[in-house]
Amino acid sequence: MEACSSGASSPGRSISATSSRVVAVSDLLYTAADAPGTGADRPPEDRGDLHVHDRVVEKIVRRSALEVRGSVAGHSGLAVVGTDYPSVRVDLRAGHAWISVDIAAGWPAPVEQIAERVRDRVRQRTEELSGVTVQRVDVTVHVVESSSPRRVQ
């Protein structure tokens, strides 16, 4: 790889030496973040800080809870003043999360198994996708009736 420092250009391409952060190679431009030792090849602790917002973690938790078989999106109460499930609360401090998630399950359902699978899935996906360390996951299962119509006997 050869860097051009004269500011000269060849026909069909322009190379500028006004910034020491740009190196031209062929017809492609590479920024300083792409140069060896300045980007992804550096250890994570040398790249800077990463801040994950509470709402991002909440969205990850909500989607993760719904990935578990038996957990369903639901609503309880009146249309205007009810609760949508899954309902998530996250306390995020210094890269550590304490999570509380309320889920809905169809009736009948093995709620203990569903809660256990939701807890495991939420912990795994949250840590995997956000880099946050999950300290605790509390799961409350709200059993809702199945969507099949009732039969009168």
Secondary structure as UniProt FT lines:
FT   TURN            11..12
FT   TURN            20..21
FT   STRAND          23..25
FT   TURN            26..27
FT   STRAND          28..30
FT   HELIX           32..34
FT   TURN            36..37
FT   TURN            40..41
FT   HELIX           44..46
FT   HELIX           54..66
FT   TURN            69..70
FT   STRAND          71..72
FT   STRAND          74..76
FT   STRAND          83..85
FT   STRAND          87..93
FT   TURN            94..95
FT   STRAND          96..105
FT   HELIX           111..130
FT   STRAND          133..143
//
